[in-house]
Amino acid sequence: MVKENCVGTPPVLGIVGDSSSTRSISISTVLGLYSVPLVSYFATCSCLSDRHKFPSFFRTIPSDAFQVNAMIQILKHFGWTWAGLLISDDDYGFHAARSFHSDLGPAGEGCLAYKEILPRGDDPAELRRIVDVMRKSTARVVIAFANNFLMINLMKEVVRQNVTGLQGIASESWTSAAVLQTPHLMPYLGGTLGIAIRRGEIPGFRDFLLQIRPDPHHNNTDGNSMVNQFWEHTFQCRFAPPPAGWVEPAGELCTGQEVIDNVETDFLDDSDLRPEYNVYKAVYALAYALDDMLQCEPERGPFSNNTCAHVQRLEPWQIVHYLEKVNFTTTFGDRVSFDENGDALPVYDIMNWVWLPDGRTKVQRVGEVKRSAFKGEEITLDEDKIFWNFESKQPPRSVCSKSCPPGTRMARKKGEPECCFDCVPCSEGKISITTDSMECTSCPEDFWSSPQRDHCVPKKTDFLSYHEPLGICLTTTSLLGTCICVVVLGIFIHHHSTPIVRANNSELSFLLLVSLKFCFLCSLLFIGRPRLWTCQLRHAAFGVSFVLCVSCILVKTMVVLAVFRASKPGGESSLKWFGAVQQRGTVLLLTSVQAAICTVWLVSASPVPHKNTQYHSDKIVYECAVGSTVGFAVLLGYIGLLAVLSCLLAFLARNLPDSFNEAKLITFSMLIFCAVWVAFVPAYISSPGKYADAVEVFAILASSFGLLVALFGPKCYIILFRPERNTKKVIMGRGIGS
């Protein structure tokens, strides 16, 4: 009797199925309206994870989204960043392609060289085009998201074009397809890595199969028909006599009591249960949900007012609630629970197609990919077990561009995927220390890139050193000038009582020689690595020494002029202003002004050592920063002022009627001095680094030698080689007989 109303407990509280994603989408759309749970064991479309569209859908097989992630993990493990993708012309293929595009590129794990849609029917022209793309592509890895029927059509064209040397990655729909595992196709498919549903064991399943027996008396019923057909095929017998006129031998009649234990048949092989294992987990998930519901304690239930579900008034949505809380472990060791999208914790086996030496084929498990609640996605591979269908017996290399070694960076090729790039050497001063660096990093300030641009090395230091030829020459010249000053001073001291020494103001001459010696020695402060004390001392010593020297010359010139004036009638009074005390005081006063200038300069803006990298990027030029340009200019200007004044005064006294005209020698020496320092300024400004110091040292030495030779050369010549001219009579201009 058919009931005319829908009161009472629903006849169906949950469904295990369906195997097809397309059918599961349709069924779940309807069942979701009534909150009836559907636990699928084979529907993999990632679209079914949408909880808003399918609120009561659960599954024990991973979604295609995780299958794509599993394949990406394999690509990443072997360093395959360049792969082709073949998909079926349906939701299964399109969703997989969408997942690849969304997960592969942004993750930086690789790129797709091409994506081709396999035709549903036998389209030779399209298949020929697709295989031609595979053959011409530089990608050595081909991922196929398709069923075995599409793969059969594709492989026919692959065999026809003899396209070898490709590494296949199979989706779970054709990983275990026996129709493709033939000796004819193994030259092309051998070594394929595939994603397969997790293998498991079902306790007591074999014993259950062994208890099944045919029913000879009900051969035509649906249930017994399949069992009887299996029985007849296995034991080569028949349950009924052959029809009249049957030509072929009828064989023996089946009794139904044959011993099935001793027969080798795939029907009893429970060692490779994959979809069946998912069915087992789906059934047990519903069973555990019901068991948890029955364990509910009154007034402590999960529903409104802490109530429990009533067995007589059970609602499907209550089963959905308990399914969401399911958490158990199978006897095989797999934990079964569902996330917020109704998906179980995903796990896939990684399979490898082995081509045995005797021509047989087998598919063996070589690893797994799973996602745990705490560690995320993990891949485990036993690489020693993997069969590679290449002469090298090693995994192939599949990249669009070779890895960029350290010292280079990747530069993407315009208009091509990000996996295709050029390796551009790092510019000077930058390095990359890892393979496939996206950019080069700058070396620290005191370091520079090595020639290979793969590490930083300390920058070379550059300064006017005592160990280089230029520094050695300048040092030698400085010491030579100092020694000459000492020799000349010794000569003057030894001959201090002679007329030529006495007539030229011996005290100022001695002081002038001492100041020249200091000028020669101060040039040594400009050689060697600049330090704070040398930077502060070099210009102060240089400035004071030269002012002392020029002051002596200026006072000598003034004394010469005073003597000339005193020789004229009424000029005796001019000599009282140029006595020994006045001469010393004038030299001290003029020198003190320079000392004050140096003191103010050092206190206000002292010269300091400076690391200059403007001249050479790969070198550190050590130099002394003057601190205050104004201070340096005042120091040089004061020396120049005294030198010009001395030159003018000497020029005015050039025609004195002495046979030995001191004013002419001073004029000549001052012209040399001024010429050297006028040429020094532009040369110093335009010279970089240590050469600026070399120019200043050269100017010091040149001007010092000019003064030494011009002022004391003729005197030493007379003292040493023409002593007959070293008499008062000759000095006074009365000469000697010719």
Helices and strands as residue ranges (DSSP letters): E 15-16, H 21-31, G 32-34, E 38-40, G 46-49, E 57-59, H 64-78, E 82-88, H 91-103, E 111-118, H 124-136, E 141-145, H 148-161, E 167-170, G 178-180, H 186-189, E 193-197, H 205-211, H 222-235, E 237-238, E 252-253, G 266-268, H 275-294, G 304-306, G 311-313, H 316-324, E 327-329, E 335-337, E 347-355, E 361-372, E 376-381, G 383-385, E 408-412, E 421-425, E 430-431, E 441-442, E 447-449, E 456-458, E 460-462, H 469-494, H 499-503, H 506-522, G 523-526, H 532-566, G 572-578, H 580-604, E 608-612, E 619-625, H 629-652, H 662-686, H 690-721, G 723-725, H 728-731
